[in-house]
């Protein structure tokens, strides 16, 4: 018995000792947490309840040269439903009224919504999708529907907002407007004006501290630590009217000839401002859309349009004059077993250098270059280099194709027939915009200007940074040579023997050059050959205002493939419509007048979009694309007839807007 009592006492002492040591350990830990690790744990707790959020700034808009919107950011809303948080009483009371309202707005039956919402509740779905991509007015209306008007906790209403980039003029010039996207990995892909001028458009992010409250929501606890700076607006050189003309003229011809793809660029001769740029490629379904920026990216053999560069070199080196006579040798000549042929059987006999250009004689131009540069091909190539043909344009838009002008010292590219093939545009490579830039320099009396896509950058304080014309080469060759080149290009259209004579109009003058270049010829199988049809030139011929290039790839050979037939009519249609619809000469040319128009359109758009939310504004006189953007953001369904500025609207200004109301705008 004594032994048993003794054992019990020993066990009590052990237990008491353990409890004492545990208590000491707890006290030590508490002291450690309080005075040593306290800061660390307090920091962790604070991180879970206080967080520094990024404030995304508003992205700047992109405008056409007249103030019409090309790209703008608009808020879009996604509505979801937490089917768990709503009480049974509220759910049963408001289910049918809510479903009726959803049916009225989105078109599906009320029973559909009742079934779907009951199923979501049975499945304890806390994130059921109701609708997405809603405008502000639609979101505001849904927010007031039965049950949803009880808020996020009692009514299960969840809203998520995102900002999307919209192009008010649709797919026209889509690749030139471009994009600036960030993927899930944090990498950016940038194209067009959006990418090139993203540093201005993006603005500067702000920062703000927020505190976590119930249900994983956060509220601001102070003024923003860093205020966000909205992005600047970009005023482009694109003219909406000319862009529309170019786009539809190209599209019509691509469809007629069932071609693979094509592009058009219209550029202001003196300034280099790109007034229109359209790039259309065929989809697998046979539709045409802005697939790639061919005008900037696609470098290819230019064919006969390169004859202007070849003869410019010969004229500048004074080895020939335009009156120099060349024998076309019945339309066929050979070099190392490779034949050069004229499109006309039997050739053209003995003709002048000028006529060789005007009728686009391959044999005539090749014989000239072969005779005077065969012993010194480096002299010919160096002359082309001096005119800047070997250099990129260094455009702000990314993806420019590299020109290829092989040099005799380049053993990989140079061969025994390289010189002769270069003379008529084979073995060399240029992008459409590089070719146009040279032709534009000829139109501009030898002054080569860099193509320009942006007129100015404007911030919200109305401070404006203008981009002036950029002269790449003040003189690509002598005035004497320029005059001869201009005369030859004019004769291509005006002379009856010229390859472009079918485009001649007594009402307005044009100058240019046709080009029909074979592609896919490496196999030697003529049945597999395809063609690139080109027309490049300027108008009016006497006092050039605009230069233009039209290139169409792989037209259906059974319909036609010559540059004069395929691309030439597009050039003529564009020139004709610009000549009729757009004044070629301003009586009082003034940049200030243009800038004032842009500023007024900009200010009116901004003021109207901020002032009117539920009352219909007066949009008469406003560019139609600005009016569409404002009205659609207000929740209206807009249809448009005509193009230009709004001259009539179907609903009277000042009325209160109803849900899903339709309005028609007439423009001219």
Order of alpha helices (4+ residues) and beta strands (2+ residues): alpha-alpha-beta-beta-beta-alpha-alpha-beta-alpha-alpha-beta-alpha-beta-beta-alpha-alpha-beta-beta-beta-alpha-beta-beta-beta-alpha-beta-alpha-beta-beta-beta-beta-alpha-alpha-alpha-beta-alpha-beta-alpha-beta-beta-beta-beta-alpha-beta-beta-beta-alpha-alpha-alpha-alpha-beta-beta-beta
